[in-house]
Amino acid sequence: WVGDIDSCQVGCLAGVLGFVLHSLIDFAMFDPGTLMPFAVLAGILVTDKPRRTQQEVIPARPGVPLAVFLIGAAVFVGLVLVPVTRTDRLLQRARYASSSLAEQRASFEAAMRADPLDPTPPAELAMVCAYSGDDLEAALHWLKVAVDRDPRQIGLYRTRAGLLEMSFRRSGAVTDLIGAVGAARQVVALYPESPDDH
């Protein structure tokens, strides 16, 4: 105990706020496995403090937990919330507001710079390049960038296999066919780890 502030409850408050903020960008709260720790943290947060004698109470230093919480919140906002929301806004612009392929490409590239860990912008740019017609090389390049960002996402390898097969049908290059088979093998290798992503 630190005066009237319980360090355990400060930690639980930070955990509950983290869950709530994360729920703004993901739907993890609908998963019972994720909801259980949230419920435990919320339960600890709202329970009454056990009674202690006056001798066991340590003088309060309310500035330390508050400072730690504020620094943690600032780091979370700066490293997670700002890049994700900026990337989302740029993706929306690329998907719906861009009138030309050049504007779409610029918005997707800005989204890639905003969140260097998210594979969505390069994957969607790869699809835009593939569907634009003759730009399969650029599509394969951007898909490789997406795979580098998330090498465990099975859908990226399926898309890569499809694009390489399309390239083989256009050019007849055996290396494209071999690459498509390699990407399909990667899909099969990753399938046991992610059976829901098929």
mmCIF file of the C-alpha atoms, coordinates in Angstrom:
data_MODEL
# 
_entry.id   MODEL 
# 
loop_
_atom_site.group_PDB 
_atom_site.id 
_atom_site.type_symbol 
_atom_site.label_atom_id 
_atom_site.label_alt_id 
_atom_site.label_comp_id 
_atom_site.label_asym_id 
_atom_site.label_entity_id 
_atom_site.label_seq_id 
_atom_site.pdbx_PDB_ins_code 
_atom_site.Cartn_x 
_atom_site.Cartn_y 
_atom_site.Cartn_z 
_atom_site.occupancy 
_atom_site.B_iso_or_equiv 
_atom_site.pdbx_formal_charge 
_atom_site.auth_seq_id 
_atom_site.auth_comp_id 
_atom_site.auth_asym_id 
_atom_site.auth_atom_id 
_atom_site.pdbx_PDB_model_num 
ATOM 1   C CA . TRP A 1 1   ? 0.000   0.000   0.000   1.00 0.00 ? 1   TRP A CA 1 
ATOM 2   C CA . VAL A 1 2   ? 1.085   3.531   -0.700  1.00 0.00 ? 2   VAL A CA 1 
ATOM 3   C CA . GLY A 1 3   ? -1.262  5.728   1.281   1.00 0.00 ? 3   GLY A CA 1 
ATOM 4   C CA . ASP A 1 4   ? -4.688  5.634   -0.368  1.00 0.00 ? 4   ASP A CA 1 
ATOM 5   C CA . ILE A 1 5   ? -3.295  4.557   -3.764  1.00 0.00 ? 5   ILE A CA 1 
ATOM 6   C CA . ASP A 1 6   ? -3.005  0.826   -4.389  1.00 0.00 ? 6   ASP A CA 1 
ATOM 7   C CA . SER A 1 7   ? -0.226  0.097   -6.904  1.00 0.00 ? 7   SER A CA 1 
ATOM 8   C CA . CYS A 1 8   ? -2.043  -3.060  -8.002  1.00 0.00 ? 8   CYS A CA 1 
ATOM 9   C CA . GLN A 1 9   ? -5.147  -1.064  -8.858  1.00 0.00 ? 9   GLN A CA 1 
ATOM 10  C CA . VAL A 1 10  ? -3.088  1.498   -10.787 1.00 0.00 ? 10  VAL A CA 1 
ATOM 11  C CA . GLY A 1 11  ? -1.647  -1.354  -12.860 1.00 0.00 ? 11  GLY A CA 1 
ATOM 12  C CA . CYS A 1 12  ? -5.105  -2.830  -13.378 1.00 0.00 ? 12  CYS A CA 1 
ATOM 13  C CA . LEU A 1 13  ? -6.420  0.570   -14.464 1.00 0.00 ? 13  LEU A CA 1 
ATOM 14  C CA . ALA A 1 14  ? -3.617  0.817   -17.015 1.00 0.00 ? 14  ALA A CA 1 
ATOM 15  C CA . GLY A 1 15  ? -4.464  -2.695  -18.256 1.00 0.00 ? 15  GLY A CA 1 
ATOM 16  C CA . VAL A 1 16  ? -8.181  -1.948  -18.539 1.00 0.00 ? 16  VAL A CA 1 
ATOM 17  C CA . LEU A 1 17  ? -7.486  1.296   -20.406 1.00 0.00 ? 17  LEU A CA 1 
ATOM 18  C CA . GLY A 1 18  ? -5.090  -0.563  -22.708 1.00 0.00 ? 18  GLY A CA 1 
ATOM 19  C CA . PHE A 1 19  ? -7.801  -3.115  -23.523 1.00 0.00 ? 19  PHE A CA 1 
ATOM 20  C CA . VAL A 1 20  ? -10.339 -0.365  -24.173 1.00 0.00 ? 20  VAL A CA 1 
ATOM 21  C CA . LEU A 1 21  ? -7.968  1.623   -26.407 1.00 0.00 ? 21  LEU A CA 1 
ATOM 22  C CA . HIS A 1 22  ? -7.031  -1.546  -28.300 1.00 0.00 ? 22  HIS A CA 1 
ATOM 23  C CA . SER A 1 23  ? -10.715 -2.225  -28.861 1.00 0.00 ? 23  SER A CA 1 
ATOM 24  C CA . LEU A 1 24  ? -10.937 1.032   -30.794 1.00 0.00 ? 24  LEU A CA 1 
ATOM 25  C CA . ILE A 1 25  ? -8.770  -0.479  -33.551 1.00 0.00 ? 25  ILE A CA 1 
ATOM 26  C CA . ASP A 1 26  ? -9.499  -4.208  -33.196 1.00 0.00 ? 26  ASP A CA 1 
ATOM 27  C CA . PHE A 1 27  ? -12.400 -6.416  -32.168 1.00 0.00 ? 27  PHE A CA 1 
ATOM 28  C CA . ALA A 1 28  ? -10.479 -8.477  -29.620 1.00 0.00 ? 28  ALA A CA 1 
ATOM 29  C CA . MET A 1 29  ? -13.089 -7.903  -26.901 1.00 0.00 ? 29  MET A CA 1 
ATOM 30  C CA . PHE A 1 30  ? -15.463 -10.275 -28.700 1.00 0.00 ? 30  PHE A CA 1 
ATOM 31  C CA . ASP A 1 31  ? -13.073 -13.185 -28.166 1.00 0.00 ? 31  ASP A CA 1 
ATOM 32  C CA . PRO A 1 32  ? -13.708 -14.920 -24.808 1.00 0.00 ? 32  PRO A CA 1 
ATOM 33  C CA . GLY A 1 33  ? -10.026 -15.769 -24.436 1.00 0.00 ? 33  GLY A CA 1 
ATOM 34  C CA . THR A 1 34  ? -9.156  -12.086 -24.601 1.00 0.00 ? 34  THR A CA 1 
ATOM 35  C CA . LEU A 1 35  ? -12.159 -10.941 -22.607 1.00 0.00 ? 35  LEU A CA 1 
ATOM 36  C CA . MET A 1 36  ? -11.248 -13.077 -19.575 1.00 0.00 ? 36  MET A CA 1 
ATOM 37  C CA . PRO A 1 37  ? -8.062  -11.149 -18.614 1.00 0.00 ? 37  PRO A CA 1 
ATOM 38  C CA . PHE A 1 38  ? -9.992  -7.913  -19.130 1.00 0.00 ? 38  PHE A CA 1 
ATOM 39  C CA . ALA A 1 39  ? -12.698 -9.133  -16.745 1.00 0.00 ? 39  ALA A CA 1 
ATOM 40  C CA . VAL A 1 40  ? -10.093 -10.156 -14.156 1.00 0.00 ? 40  VAL A CA 1 
ATOM 41  C CA . LEU A 1 41  ? -8.349  -6.782  -14.356 1.00 0.00 ? 41  LEU A CA 1 
ATOM 42  C CA . ALA A 1 42  ? -11.676 -4.941  -14.131 1.00 0.00 ? 42  ALA A CA 1 
ATOM 43  C CA . GLY A 1 43  ? -12.697 -7.090  -11.169 1.00 0.00 ? 43  GLY A CA 1 
ATOM 44  C CA . ILE A 1 44  ? -9.488  -6.359  -9.284  1.00 0.00 ? 44  ILE A CA 1 
ATOM 45  C CA . LEU A 1 45  ? -9.907  -2.690  -10.105 1.00 0.00 ? 45  LEU A CA 1 
ATOM 46  C CA . VAL A 1 46  ? -13.372 -2.375  -8.599  1.00 0.00 ? 46  VAL A CA 1 
ATOM 47  C CA . THR A 1 47  ? -12.942 -4.558  -5.510  1.00 0.00 ? 47  THR A CA 1 
ATOM 48  C CA . ASP A 1 48  ? -12.660 -2.991  -2.076  1.00 0.00 ? 48  ASP A CA 1 
ATOM 49  C CA . LYS A 1 49  ? -9.210  -2.610  -0.635  1.00 0.00 ? 49  LYS A CA 1 
ATOM 50  C CA . PRO A 1 50  ? -8.422  -4.968  2.247   1.00 0.00 ? 50  PRO A CA 1 
ATOM 51  C CA . ARG A 1 51  ? -8.258  -3.210  5.594   1.00 0.00 ? 51  ARG A CA 1 
ATOM 52  C CA . ARG A 1 52  ? -4.773  -2.589  6.947   1.00 0.00 ? 52  ARG A CA 1 
ATOM 53  C CA . THR A 1 53  ? -3.670  -1.203  10.231  1.00 0.00 ? 53  THR A CA 1 
ATOM 54  C CA . GLN A 1 54  ? -2.255  2.292   10.458  1.00 0.00 ? 54  GLN A CA 1 
ATOM 55  C CA . GLN A 1 55  ? 1.260   0.912   11.074  1.00 0.00 ? 55  GLN A CA 1 
ATOM 56  C CA . GLU A 1 56  ? 1.333   -0.848  7.686   1.00 0.00 ? 56  GLU A CA 1 
ATOM 57  C CA . VAL A 1 57  ? 0.440   2.258   5.687   1.00 0.00 ? 57  VAL A CA 1 
ATOM 58  C CA . ILE A 1 58  ? 3.354   3.879   3.855   1.00 0.00 ? 58  ILE A CA 1 
ATOM 59  C CA . PRO A 1 59  ? 3.185   7.603   3.193   1.00 0.00 ? 59  PRO A CA 1 
ATOM 60  C CA . ALA A 1 60  ? 1.697   8.374   -0.203  1.00 0.00 ? 60  ALA A CA 1 
ATOM 61  C CA . ARG A 1 61  ? 3.740   9.499   -3.192  1.00 0.00 ? 61  ARG A CA 1 
ATOM 62  C CA . PRO A 1 62  ? 0.977   10.014  -5.738  1.00 0.00 ? 62  PRO A CA 1 
ATOM 63  C CA . GLY A 1 63  ? 3.238   11.587  -8.337  1.00 0.00 ? 63  GLY A CA 1 
ATOM 64  C CA . VAL A 1 64  ? 5.190   8.396   -9.154  1.00 0.00 ? 64  VAL A CA 1 
ATOM 65  C CA . PRO A 1 65  ? 2.289   6.133   -10.280 1.00 0.00 ? 65  PRO A CA 1 
ATOM 66  C CA . LEU A 1 66  ? 0.674   9.025   -12.090 1.00 0.00 ? 66  LEU A CA 1 
ATOM 67  C CA . ALA A 1 67  ? 3.915   9.844   -13.916 1.00 0.00 ? 67  ALA A CA 1 
ATOM 68  C CA . VAL A 1 68  ? 4.438   6.202   -14.891 1.00 0.00 ? 68  VAL A CA 1 
ATOM 69  C CA . PHE A 1 69  ? 0.861   5.984   -16.154 1.00 0.00 ? 69  PHE A CA 1 
ATOM 70  C CA . LEU A 1 70  ? 1.147   9.220   -18.148 1.00 0.00 ? 70  LEU A CA 1 
ATOM 71  C CA . ILE A 1 71  ? 4.451   8.187   -19.715 1.00 0.00 ? 71  ILE A CA 1 
ATOM 72  C CA . GLY A 1 72  ? 3.017   4.772   -20.621 1.00 0.00 ? 72  GLY A CA 1 
ATOM 73  C CA . ALA A 1 73  ? -0.093  6.355   -22.107 1.00 0.00 ? 73  ALA A CA 1 
ATOM 74  C CA . ALA A 1 74  ? 2.005   8.802   -24.144 1.00 0.00 ? 74  ALA A CA 1 
ATOM 75  C CA . VAL A 1 75  ? 4.201   5.990   -25.471 1.00 0.00 ? 75  VAL A CA 1 
ATOM 76  C CA . PHE A 1 76  ? 1.116   3.922   -26.381 1.00 0.00 ? 76  PHE A CA 1 
ATOM 77  C CA . VAL A 1 77  ? -0.509  6.822   -28.178 1.00 0.00 ? 77  VAL A CA 1 
ATOM 78  C CA . GLY A 1 78  ? 2.699   7.798   -29.980 1.00 0.00 ? 78  GLY A CA 1 
ATOM 79  C CA . LEU A 1 79  ? 3.820   4.325   -31.028 1.00 0.00 ? 79  LEU A CA 1 
ATOM 80  C CA . VAL A 1 80  ? 0.490   2.560   -31.611 1.00 0.00 ? 80  VAL A CA 1 
ATOM 81  C CA . LEU A 1 81  ? -2.563  4.756   -31.845 1.00 0.00 ? 81  LEU A CA 1 
ATOM 82  C CA . VAL A 1 82  ? -1.189  7.582   -34.026 1.00 0.00 ? 82  VAL A CA 1 
ATOM 83  C CA . PRO A 1 83  ? 0.418   5.379   -36.733 1.00 0.00 ? 83  PRO A CA 1 
ATOM 84  C CA . VAL A 1 84  ? -2.578  3.045   -36.908 1.00 0.00 ? 84  VAL A CA 1 
ATOM 85  C CA . THR A 1 85  ? -5.169  5.805   -37.203 1.00 0.00 ? 85  THR A CA 1 
ATOM 86  C CA . ARG A 1 86  ? -3.052  7.706   -39.718 1.00 0.00 ? 86  ARG A CA 1 
ATOM 87  C CA . THR A 1 87  ? -2.575  4.560   -41.793 1.00 0.00 ? 87  THR A CA 1 
ATOM 88  C CA . ASP A 1 88  ? -6.296  3.835   -41.651 1.00 0.00 ? 88  ASP A CA 1 
ATOM 89  C CA . ARG A 1 89  ? -7.127  7.345   -42.845 1.00 0.00 ? 89  ARG A CA 1 
ATOM 90  C CA . LEU A 1 90  ? -4.637  7.076   -45.723 1.00 0.00 ? 90  LEU A CA 1 
ATOM 91  C CA . LEU A 1 91  ? -5.975  3.649   -46.688 1.00 0.00 ? 91  LEU A CA 1 
ATOM 92  C CA . GLN A 1 92  ? -9.513  5.017   -46.784 1.00 0.00 ? 92  GLN A CA 1 
ATOM 93  C CA . ARG A 1 93  ? -8.314  7.817   -49.057 1.00 0.00 ? 93  ARG A CA 1 
ATOM 94  C CA . ALA A 1 94  ? -6.523  5.347   -51.336 1.00 0.00 ? 94  ALA A CA 1 
ATOM 95  C CA . ARG A 1 95  ? -9.535  3.025   -51.527 1.00 0.00 ? 95  ARG A CA 1 
ATOM 96  C CA . TYR A 1 96  ? -12.331 5.529   -52.019 1.00 0.00 ? 96  TYR A CA 1 
ATOM 97  C CA . ALA A 1 97  ? -11.187 9.104   -52.616 1.00 0.00 ? 97  ALA A CA 1 
ATOM 98  C CA . SER A 1 98  ? -8.451  8.691   -55.194 1.00 0.00 ? 98  SER A CA 1 
ATOM 99  C CA . SER A 1 99  ? -9.488  9.316   -58.756 1.00 0.00 ? 99  SER A CA 1 
ATOM 100 C CA . SER A 1 100 ? -6.343  8.112   -60.509 1.00 0.00 ? 100 SER A CA 1 
ATOM 101 C CA . LEU A 1 101 ? -3.866  5.274   -60.143 1.00 0.00 ? 101 LEU A CA 1 
ATOM 102 C CA . ALA A 1 102 ? -1.090  7.757   -59.323 1.00 0.00 ? 102 ALA A CA 1 
ATOM 103 C CA . GLU A 1 103 ? -3.134  9.246   -56.446 1.00 0.00 ? 103 GLU A CA 1 
ATOM 104 C CA . GLN A 1 104 ? -3.944  5.760   -55.153 1.00 0.00 ? 104 GLN A CA 1 
ATOM 105 C CA . ARG A 1 105 ? -0.313  4.747   -55.296 1.00 0.00 ? 105 ARG A CA 1 
ATOM 106 C CA . ALA A 1 106 ? 0.753   7.922   -53.459 1.00 0.00 ? 106 ALA A CA 1 
ATOM 107 C CA . SER A 1 107 ? -1.824  7.313   -50.711 1.00 0.00 ? 107 SER A CA 1 
ATOM 108 C CA . PHE A 1 108 ? -0.803  3.671   -50.323 1.00 0.00 ? 108 PHE A CA 1 
ATOM 109 C CA . GLU A 1 109 ? 2.880   4.649   -50.143 1.00 0.00 ? 109 GLU A CA 1 
ATOM 110 C CA . ALA A 1 110 ? 2.093   7.307   -47.520 1.00 0.00 ? 110 ALA A CA 1 
ATOM 111 C CA . ALA A 1 111 ? 0.187   4.666   -45.528 1.00 0.00 ? 111 ALA A CA 1 
ATOM 112 C CA . MET A 1 112 ? 3.236   2.377   -45.736 1.00 0.00 ? 112 MET A CA 1 
ATOM 113 C CA . ARG A 1 113 ? 5.453   5.117   -44.336 1.00 0.00 ? 113 ARG A CA 1 
ATOM 114 C CA . ALA A 1 114 ? 2.942   5.914   -41.570 1.00 0.00 ? 114 ALA A CA 1 
ATOM 115 C CA . ASP A 1 115 ? 2.961   2.349   -40.198 1.00 0.00 ? 115 ASP A CA 1 
ATOM 116 C CA . PRO A 1 116 ? 6.027   0.395   -41.287 1.00 0.00 ? 116 PRO A CA 1 
ATOM 117 C CA . LEU A 1 117 ? 4.753   -2.822  -39.657 1.00 0.00 ? 117 LEU A CA 1 
ATOM 118 C CA . ASP A 1 118 ? 1.316   -3.117  -41.288 1.00 0.00 ? 118 ASP A CA 1 
ATOM 119 C CA . PRO A 1 119 ? 1.236   -5.390  -44.362 1.00 0.00 ? 119 PRO A CA 1 
ATOM 120 C CA . THR A 1 120 ? -2.154  -4.065  -45.528 1.00 0.00 ? 120 THR A CA 1 
ATOM 121 C CA . PRO A 1 121 ? -0.986  -1.002  -47.547 1.00 0.00 ? 121 PRO A CA 1 
ATOM 122 C CA . PRO A 1 122 ? 1.609   -2.841  -49.668 1.00 0.00 ? 122 PRO A CA 1 
ATOM 123 C CA . ALA A 1 123 ? -0.732  -5.828  -50.147 1.00 0.00 ? 123 ALA A CA 1 
ATOM 124 C CA . GLU A 1 124 ? -3.566  -3.611  -51.349 1.00 0.00 ? 124 GLU A CA 1 
ATOM 125 C CA . LEU A 1 125 ? -1.199  -1.629  -53.568 1.00 0.00 ? 125 LEU A CA 1 
ATOM 126 C CA . ALA A 1 126 ? -0.050  -4.926  -55.074 1.00 0.00 ? 126 ALA A CA 1 
ATOM 127 C CA . MET A 1 127 ? -3.646  -5.797  -55.906 1.00 0.00 ? 127 MET A CA 1 
ATOM 128 C CA . VAL A 1 128 ? -4.264  -2.360  -57.430 1.00 0.00 ? 128 VAL A CA 1 
ATOM 129 C CA . CYS A 1 129 ? -1.149  -2.764  -59.584 1.00 0.00 ? 129 CYS A CA 1 
ATOM 130 C CA . ALA A 1 130 ? -2.207  -6.276  -60.644 1.00 0.00 ? 130 ALA A CA 1 
ATOM 131 C CA . TYR A 1 131 ? -5.733  -5.229  -61.571 1.00 0.00 ? 131 TYR A CA 1 
ATOM 132 C CA . SER A 1 132 ? -4.549  -2.146  -63.429 1.00 0.00 ? 132 SER A CA 1 
ATOM 133 C CA . GLY A 1 133 ? -3.374  -4.408  -66.224 1.00 0.00 ? 133 GLY A CA 1 
ATOM 134 C CA . ASP A 1 134 ? 0.255   -4.568  -67.195 1.00 0.00 ? 134 ASP A CA 1 
ATOM 135 C CA . ASP A 1 135 ? 1.979   -3.821  -63.876 1.00 0.00 ? 135 ASP A CA 1 
ATOM 136 C CA . LEU A 1 136 ? 2.587   -7.363  -62.563 1.00 0.00 ? 136 LEU A CA 1 
ATOM 137 C CA . GLU A 1 137 ? 6.229   -6.651  -61.703 1.00 0.00 ? 137 GLU A CA 1 
ATOM 138 C CA . ALA A 1 138 ? 5.220   -3.781  -59.418 1.00 0.00 ? 138 ALA A CA 1 
ATOM 139 C CA . ALA A 1 139 ? 2.464   -5.953  -57.925 1.00 0.00 ? 139 ALA A CA 1 
ATOM 140 C CA . LEU A 1 140 ? 4.964   -8.689  -57.104 1.00 0.00 ? 140 LEU A CA 1 
ATOM 141 C CA . HIS A 1 141 ? 7.342   -6.134  -55.617 1.00 0.00 ? 141 HIS A CA 1 
ATOM 142 C CA . TRP A 1 142 ? 4.697   -4.666  -53.306 1.00 0.00 ? 142 TRP A CA 1 
ATOM 143 C CA . LEU A 1 143 ? 3.492   -8.117  -52.347 1.00 0.00 ? 143 LEU A CA 1 
ATOM 144 C CA . LYS A 1 144 ? 7.065   -9.015  -51.367 1.00 0.00 ? 144 LYS A CA 1 
ATOM 145 C CA . VAL A 1 145 ? 7.110   -5.901  -49.164 1.00 0.00 ? 145 VAL A CA 1 
ATOM 146 C CA . ALA A 1 146 ? 3.869   -7.082  -47.525 1.00 0.00 ? 146 ALA A CA 1 
ATOM 147 C CA . VAL A 1 147 ? 5.293   -10.576 -46.960 1.00 0.00 ? 147 VAL A CA 1 
ATOM 148 C CA . ASP A 1 148 ? 8.427   -9.064  -45.426 1.00 0.00 ? 148 ASP A CA 1 
ATOM 149 C CA . ARG A 1 149 ? 6.203   -7.156  -42.997 1.00 0.00 ? 149 ARG A CA 1 
ATOM 150 C CA . ASP A 1 150 ? 4.155   -10.225 -42.009 1.00 0.00 ? 150 ASP A CA 1 
ATOM 151 C CA . PRO A 1 151 ? 5.785   -13.485 -43.110 1.00 0.00 ? 151 PRO A CA 1 
ATOM 152 C CA . ARG A 1 152 ? 3.176   -15.604 -41.282 1.00 0.00 ? 152 ARG A CA 1 
ATOM 153 C CA . GLN A 1 153 ? 0.102   -14.302 -43.133 1.00 0.00 ? 153 GLN A CA 1 
ATOM 154 C CA . ILE A 1 154 ? -1.086  -17.143 -45.305 1.00 0.00 ? 154 ILE A CA 1 
ATOM 155 C CA . GLY A 1 155 ? -3.246  -14.961 -47.577 1.00 0.00 ? 155 GLY A CA 1 
ATOM 156 C CA . LEU A 1 156 ? -0.201  -13.062 -48.840 1.00 0.00 ? 156 LEU A CA 1 
ATOM 157 C CA . TYR A 1 157 ? 1.378   -16.287 -50.083 1.00 0.00 ? 157 TYR A CA 1 
ATOM 158 C CA . ARG A 1 158 ? -1.877  -17.327 -51.783 1.00 0.00 ? 158 ARG A CA 1 
ATOM 159 C CA . THR A 1 159 ? -1.960  -13.972 -53.553 1.00 0.00 ? 159 THR A CA 1 
ATOM 160 C CA . ARG A 1 160 ? 1.712   -14.306 -54.492 1.00 0.00 ? 160 ARG A CA 1 
ATOM 161 C CA . ALA A 1 161 ? 1.072   -17.752 -55.981 1.00 0.00 ? 161 ALA A CA 1 
ATOM 162 C CA . GLY A 1 162 ? -1.818  -16.346 -58.031 1.00 0.00 ? 162 GLY A CA 1 
ATOM 163 C CA . LEU A 1 163 ? 0.180   -13.378 -59.293 1.00 0.00 ? 163 LEU A CA 1 
ATOM 164 C CA . LEU A 1 164 ? 3.152   -15.552 -60.230 1.00 0.00 ? 164 LEU A CA 1 
ATOM 165 C CA . GLU A 1 165 ? 0.840   -17.960 -62.056 1.00 0.00 ? 165 GLU A CA 1 
ATOM 166 C CA . MET A 1 166 ? -0.678  -15.000 -63.929 1.00 0.00 ? 166 MET A CA 1 
ATOM 167 C CA . SER A 1 167 ? 2.818   -13.798 -64.796 1.00 0.00 ? 167 SER A CA 1 
ATOM 168 C CA . PHE A 1 168 ? 3.752   -17.295 -66.032 1.00 0.00 ? 168 PHE A CA 1 
ATOM 169 C CA . ARG A 1 169 ? 0.660   -17.403 -68.254 1.00 0.00 ? 169 ARG A CA 1 
ATOM 170 C CA . ARG A 1 170 ? 1.595   -14.034 -69.762 1.00 0.00 ? 170 ARG A CA 1 
ATOM 171 C CA . SER A 1 171 ? 5.339   -14.476 -70.148 1.00 0.00 ? 171 SER A CA 1 
ATOM 172 C CA . GLY A 1 172 ? 5.868   -18.242 -70.134 1.00 0.00 ? 172 GLY A CA 1 
ATOM 173 C CA . ALA A 1 173 ? 8.854   -17.802 -67.783 1.00 0.00 ? 173 ALA A CA 1 
ATOM 174 C CA . VAL A 1 174 ? 9.465   -21.028 -65.886 1.00 0.00 ? 174 VAL A CA 1 
ATOM 175 C CA . THR A 1 175 ? 10.903  -19.078 -62.935 1.00 0.00 ? 175 THR A CA 1 
ATOM 176 C CA . ASP A 1 176 ? 7.452   -17.569 -62.370 1.00 0.00 ? 176 ASP A CA 1 
ATOM 177 C CA . LEU A 1 177 ? 5.891   -21.035 -62.288 1.00 0.00 ? 177 LEU A CA 1 
ATOM 178 C CA . ILE A 1 178 ? 8.542   -22.241 -59.854 1.00 0.00 ? 178 ILE A CA 1 
ATOM 179 C CA . GLY A 1 179 ? 7.894   -19.178 -57.687 1.00 0.00 ? 179 GLY A CA 1 
ATOM 180 C CA . ALA A 1 180 ? 4.141   -19.875 -57.744 1.00 0.00 ? 180 ALA A CA 1 
ATOM 181 C CA . VAL A 1 181 ? 4.732   -23.462 -56.629 1.00 0.00 ? 181 VAL A CA 1 
ATOM 182 C CA . GLY A 1 182 ? 7.063   -22.205 -53.876 1.00 0.00 ? 182 GLY A CA 1 
ATOM 183 C CA . ALA A 1 183 ? 4.416   -19.754 -52.652 1.00 0.00 ? 183 ALA A CA 1 
ATOM 184 C CA . ALA A 1 184 ? 1.784   -22.527 -52.708 1.00 0.00 ? 184 ALA A CA 1 
ATOM 185 C CA . ARG A 1 185 ? 4.127   -24.724 -50.661 1.00 0.00 ? 185 ARG A CA 1 
ATOM 186 C CA . GLN A 1 186 ? 4.449   -21.916 -48.138 1.00 0.00 ? 186 GLN A CA 1 
ATOM 187 C CA . VAL A 1 187 ? 0.640   -21.765 -47.906 1.00 0.00 ? 187 VAL A CA 1 
ATOM 188 C CA . VAL A 1 188 ? 0.552   -25.490 -47.153 1.00 0.00 ? 188 VAL A CA 1 
ATOM 189 C CA . ALA A 1 189 ? 3.355   -25.141 -44.593 1.00 0.00 ? 189 ALA A CA 1 
ATOM 190 C CA . LEU A 1 190 ? 1.587   -22.288 -42.785 1.00 0.00 ? 190 LEU A CA 1 
ATOM 191 C CA . TYR A 1 191 ? -1.884  -23.828 -42.887 1.00 0.00 ? 191 TYR A CA 1 
ATOM 192 C CA . PRO A 1 192 ? -1.622  -25.906 -39.663 1.00 0.00 ? 192 PRO A CA 1 
ATOM 193 C CA . GLU A 1 193 ? -0.707  -22.751 -37.723 1.00 0.00 ? 193 GLU A CA 1 
ATOM 194 C CA . SER A 1 194 ? -3.624  -20.730 -39.080 1.00 0.00 ? 194 SER A CA 1 
ATOM 195 C CA . PRO A 1 195 ? -6.495  -22.973 -40.204 1.00 0.00 ? 195 PRO A CA 1 
ATOM 196 C CA . ASP A 1 196 ? -9.006  -20.131 -39.953 1.00 0.00 ? 196 ASP A CA 1 
ATOM 197 C CA . ASP A 1 197 ? -7.189  -18.038 -42.580 1.00 0.00 ? 197 ASP A CA 1 
ATOM 198 C CA . HIS A 1 198 ? -8.077  -20.061 -45.660 1.00 0.00 ? 198 HIS A CA 1 
# 
